[in-house]
Amino acid sequence: MKRRGTLIGMILALVVGGSAQAQSFENCEKTEIAAIEASIIGAHDLALQAAVNVGDTPTYTRWFGSYNRRSGDRLRRNFKSVYQSIVTEEITGQCLNSYESSCKGGTYAFINRNRPFFVNFCPPFFRLPTMTGVSPTSNEMANGTQEGTIIHELSHFEQTADTDDLCYSRPDCMAMARSDPNGALRNADSFQYFAEDVMLYADDVASSR
């Protein structure tokens, strides 16, 4: 995992800092629990770095279109809300098998907005790569990472960013950033890909400051 510390990052960590809250699990095996716990801890770091690095950068433009301060402030607040939810809320993970109808079609995870911070995990989630050891050009990154999927799902809740699923896949969401920046700011995959790329393109982000 590629990280770049900043003074702003250290200040933000002190202001809203903390470690990930204890989690609970339903119908999960030990290996699944370990994977989810690790991905939540990774998402904790991912959301914090995403909030710190919102700005007029190539990474922002890639996922949200041309930068403006109002949109940037909104995005930063929403990432901080996702981060704080990991710190303060007990996330419940339920593991489902491949025979569940909701897990058809290659679904990785999903939520019910009426059950805050309850996340359902499907078998394909556990086959996703983690942020450790992946590169931006890796074919494994086509569908994102386990940590990024946590960002995606938590962003859906009204208590965090209240995102929707307006586009899926990196090519489609990059196209949305160009054609509909306001839609991108409400799109869960755009949140996920931005957070992942902040880590993967750390030098690119830093050089744009």
Disulfide bonds with the S-S distance in Angstrom:
Cys28-Cys95 2.03
Cys103-Cys122 2.06
Cys167-Cys173 2.28
